[in-house]
């Protein structure tokens, strides 16, 4: 039986194997997928058909042990170890299951490398009283991403420590979303694509495996996509797309063949085939907008799409300060909420722009209001009466002037008593209570477009706080 340590692990990552052995094991090799300091892949080849799993633990903490999911029955077993820390010694043991009989290998050792220099000291947490931070938050993780090249997705714990990351070279993560399938779905874009616009779709598992990778120009993926990407119940991709229309704008001071750029929704299956689409141009006439000449290069500027509780779409628009509900089958606009919309809104609920619009766990419409007219950002939630077209403000959390952000941002519930806000322009993520009292803050060297909270239960056993 042979043990194969790969050159990368020995020479670059500083990882090593001490010994080999175990019934039915022919070879063991270790590698670091994507040169990732926090993941180790162990490929085990066995002499007979069986199923394997691996127990592993920190050499300094043998009481807290982790276990990989079992591999399918076979002779080749790729298993990925997560929950690792940088520059740490680990031990592991291979457990073989064959016909109901389990056999344990000898105990092996390896050492993880340190973080790459380009992600060291990225984050700093400020939490004057950790007792005020909800346990749910301490048990979970914050998901953010770097939009510049190289693109990196991070999952951070409440101490601001990097607990999981995934890097791509030559492109950046424009927006990233944790899906109901416990995967991470992203829009990627090279430097030629500004801000939140991109030309690739990538979905990865928590072990770092690529589950979906679509590129613009392949199949029906013909349009630049932007700002938002989610999965529908069929695990099809829903995203916003750039729509372009050539039209006569001479009546408003333009040319006979002028270009107007706006937004649409596109739904792609797992092979990149378009199964549904929608366009702003089918709903509105640009010539009826008095600001069309100023905004023709980015008319409306949709910045989020999500699902209402009934499965229809909620789309937010930055330029006109509205949220639209769109029938997911017919494309009909069911209502408009916001400035000059269909709902009566209390004065304190009138917002300038909305980002990260969604229905939260309490069934309320939740949005991050940039607050450009006041130069003060806040988070709002509304109880909507769709029949009578009235809205009640259920939460208004006004953030300090120091974290005002004119663009981008997000707000999500952690619990009913804790809200996570992302102030993109100030590189700041803040946890508050419903009254706006400061509980926790993360200062970052990157500008996060959004910050999502992921409960610990959704990422276990791949990522656990112990």
N, C-alpha and C positions, 0 to 999 in steps of 0.2 A: 504494500500500500504506500502511495506517494503523497506527500504534501507539497503543494506548489504555491509558494509566495510570489506574487507578481512583482516585476522590477519597480513599477510605480510605487508600490507600497513600501518597498525597502528603501529606495533611493530618494524618493520625493516626499512621500507622506510619513515616512518614519515608522510605519507599521511593520510588525513582524509576527511570526509564528514560533512558538516554543517547541511544540511537539505534535505528533500525529498518532492516530490509532482509532480503534472502534470497530466493532463487528459489522461486516458487510460494506465498510467504507473503502473505496478504492483510491480516490484522490480528493483533496480539499484545496481550493484556491480562494484567495481573498483579493478583493479589488475595492476601489472607492469610486462608485459611479459619478461621473462628471467631476472627479477630483474633489468630492464633497467631504468635508471634515466630519460631518455628523451622520454619515451613512456608510455602512460596510456591507458589501455583497459577498456572501459566502456560497460558492458553487461546490456542491458535493456530488461526487459520482459514486454510485454503489454497484456492487457486483450482482445484485438481484433487485427485483421489483419491490419497492417498499415506499413508505411515506416518512418524511422527516420533519422535525421542527427543531428549533435551537433555543436552549435556555442560555441567557447571558446576563452578566452583572458587572458592576464596577468592582475592581479589585479592592477598593477602599470601603465598599458597602455591599457585603454579600447578602444582607437581609432583604434588599430590594432587587428582585430578579424580574427580568422581562422574558417573554416568550414570543417567538415569531408564529404566525399562522402556519399550519401544517402544509407541506407541499403535496401536490397530487401524487398518486402512486406512480412510480416509475424508477428509472435508474439515474436520471440527472435532475438535480434539485437546486435551483437558484433561490436563495433565501436572503432577504435584506434585513439588516439590523438597523433599527432607528433608536430614538431615545438616547443617543450618545452625546457625550460632551467632548469638547476639544482637549487635546493634550492630556488624555486620561488612559489609564491602564484598565483593560477589561479581560474577563475570562468568559469562556463559553463552552457549552457541552452539546453535542448532537444527540438527539433522541430519535431512535429508529422504531417505527411501528410496522410490524410484519405479521399479518394474520392474527391480530389481537395481542401479539407479544411485543413488549417494548424492551429495547436494549439501549443502554447509555454508553456513549463514547468516553474516552478520557477527557480531561479538562485541558483546553488550549488557551493561549493568551494572545492578545494583540494590543497595540497602542494607537490611539487616534492622533492625527496631526493637529497642529494649531489652526486657527482660522487663517484664511488667506489675508494678506496685508490690506487688500482693498475693501474688506468689510470689518476690519478691526475698529473698535471705538466708534461705531456708527450711532449708537443709541445711549441715551442717559435718562434714567427715571427719577422723578421727583415725587415723593410720597411722604410728607411730614409725619403722618400718623397711619401706619399700615393697618391698624385695627379698624380704621374706617373703610378700608377696601373690602368689598364683599368677597366672601369665600368663593362664590361662583366665578368671579373674575380671576382670583388667584389660581383656581383650578383650570382655567381656560387659557386661550392664546389670542394674540392680536395678529391679524394678517395684513401686511402691507407689501408694496412692491416698488422697485426702482424702475423708472421709466427710461432712464438713459442707458447707454451701452457700457458695460454688459448689464443686461437685465437680470434682476435677482428678486425672487419672491422670498419673503421672510415670514416666519411665525415666531413671535416673541412671547416670553412669559411675562408675568407681572413685574418681574425684576428688571425687565428690559434685556434679558439674555436671549441670544439667538438660539432657538431650540430646533429649528428646521429651516432649511433654505434650498432653493433650486435656482441654478444659474444658467443663462443662455448667453452665448457670445455673438456679437455682431448685430444685436437687436435689443429692444427693451420691452418691458412689460407695461403696456399702456393702461390696462385695467385688469384686475384680477378678482375672481369671485370663487368662494367656497361653495360647492354644489350640494344638493340633497343626496347625491351619490357618494359623498365624502371624497370628492376629487377637487382639483383646482383648475378652473377654466379661465383662460386669459386671451386678451388681444395683444399681439406683439407688433412692433413697428420699428423700422430702422430710423436713422436720424433724419431722413427726408420726410418722414411723417411727423407733423407737429403734435404737441400736447397729447391728446387722448385718441389719436387716429392711428390706424395700423393696417397691415396687410397679411397677417397670419393669425390663425386660431390654434391654440395649444391647450390640450388637457392632459394633466399628469396625475398620477396616483400619489398617495402618501409615501410610497416607496420610491418615487421618482420615475416610474415607468411612464412612457408616452402612450396615452390611450387614444389620442386624436391629434392630428396635425394637418391642417388645411392651409394652403397658400393661395393668395389672390392670383387669379388666372387659371386655376384648376377647377374643372367642373363648372358649376353655376356660381362659383365665388368670383364674381367679376368686379364688385364694387369695393371701394375703400370702406372699412368699418370703423366704428368709433364709440368711445365712452362707456359702453355697456355690453356685457355678454352673459347670458344665463342659459340654463337648460329647461325645456318644457317637460311635461310628464312622460313624453316618449323619448327623452334624452336627446332630442334634436336641439340644435344650437339656435338661439334667438339673439339677434344683435341689431344695433342701429347701423344704417348704411348711408353713405353720401349719395344724394340724388342730384342729377344735373339736368337742367332744361334750357334749351336755346329758344329765346322768344323775343318778340318785338317790344322794346321798352322806349321807343321814340316818344310816346305820349307822356312819359314821365322824365324825359331828359336823357334817355339812354340811346342805344343803337338799335338798328333793325334786327340784328342777330346778336343780341346780348346774352350773357350767360348768368343764370341764377342757380346757386347751389343751395340745397336744403337737405332734408332728411327723410329716411324711410325705415321700415322694419323689414328684415329678411330672416327667414327661417330655413336652415339647411339641415339635411339629414346627415348621418355619420359619414357618408361618402361624398359630401359636398353638393348634393343635389338640392335645388331650391324647391321647397314644398309650399311656401306661402310668402307673400310680400305685400307691402303697403307703402304708400308715398304721401307726403304732405301735399304734393302738387294735385293729388286727386281730391283734396279736401278744401284747399284755399287757392284763390287767384292772386298771384304776386302783384298784379296791377292795382289791386284794391288796398294794398298796404302803402300808406303814405311814406314809409321809411325804406321802401324797397331799394332805392338807389344807394342808400348808405349800407344796407344789409344784404345786398344781392350776393356777396361772396360767402355769406354764412347765414342765410335767411332762416329764422326760427331757432336754430342751434339746439337741437334735441340733446339732452345730456344724461338721460337715464330711461330705461324701460324695465318694467317689472310686471308681475302678475297681481291682479286683484284677487280677492278670495273666491270669485266666481270664475276665474280662469281667463278673464279678459285682460287686456293690456293697460297699464298705466304708463304714460310717456310724459316726461317733463321737458319744457322748453325754456331756455335761459333768456332769450331775447324778449319774449312777450310775457314772461312771468306766469305761465299757465301750466297746468297739468291736465292732460286729456285722458279720458277713458275710451279705449278703442275696442270694438267687438273683434275678438280673435278669429272669427270665421268670416264675417262680411266686410270687415274693415271700417264699418260705420263709426263715426265719432258719437259716443253715447252722451258725453257731457264734457264741459270744460270748467276747470276749477282754477281760480286765481283772478288776476286783473281782468276786468271786463268779461268775466266768465258767467256761468249759469247759476252759481251759488251765491246766496247772501252770506257774507263773511263778516264777523265782528271786526271792529277797527283794529284791534291788537293782532288779529290774524292775517292782516293784509301783508303779503310778503313780496319782496323784489324779485328774487330768483329762487328756484328750488333745485337742489341737487340730491342724488340718492333717494329719490321718491319711492316709497314702498308702503305696503300694509304691514304694520308690526304685529307682534304676537298678541297684542290686545285688540286687534282688529281696527286700529286707527290708522289714518293716513299720516305718514311721518315724512318729514323733509328737513333738509339742512338749508336754511335761508341765509344766503350770503350777506344780504342787508346792505347793498351798495348805496342806497339813498341815505342811510343813517351812518354808514361806515361802522356798523356793528353787526356781528354775526350772531345768529341764534338758531335754536332747534325748535320746530313746531310739530305738534300732533293735533289732528282734527278728528272729531266724530262726524261723519257725513250722513245726512239724511238725503239719500238719492231721490226719493219720491218727491219730497217737498223742496228739494234743492236748498237746504240750509246746512250750515256748518257750525260746529261748536269747538272752540279751542280747548283741548284737554291738557295740553302742556305748552308752556312757553319758557324756554331756558335761554336766557340772554347771556352770551359769553363775554368775557372782559374785552375791552378795546385792544388789548395787547395781542389777542389771537384773532383779530378781524382778518378775514380772507375774502377778497372780492371775487375769486374764482375757485372752482373745484370744492372739495370737502364732502363730508358725510356725517350722518348721525344714526346710531343703531342702539336699540335696547340691549343691555346686558341682563338686567333683571328689571322688575317694575320700579325699583328704587335706584337704578344706576344706568346712566346713558353714556355711550362712548362717542365723542365728537372728534372729527378730524379737521383741523385748520391747515389746509395744504400750504398756503403761501407763507405761513410762519413755521412750517416744518414741525408742527405741534399736534399731539393727540392728547385729549383731555377726557378724564372720567369724572362725571359730576353726579350728584343726586338730583331728583326732580326739581328742586328749588335752585339749582345751579351751584350748589356748594362744591368746591373743588375737593376731589378725593385722591386723584392720581394724575400724573402728567408724564408724557414721553416726549423728549426733545430728540430730533433726528437730524442726521446729516444729509438725508435725502428728502425730497419733496413728495410726500405720499398723496396720491390722487384721492384715495379713500383709506379707511381703516375699518376692517370687519372684526367683530368678536366671534371667536369659535369656541363653543363650550367644550370642555375637556372630554366629555362623554362621546362627542362626535368624532374625535380623532384617536381615541384609544382603540387598540393597544399600541398603535404606531407612535403615539406621542402622549406621554403621561407626566403629570407633575407629581413627584413624590418627595 
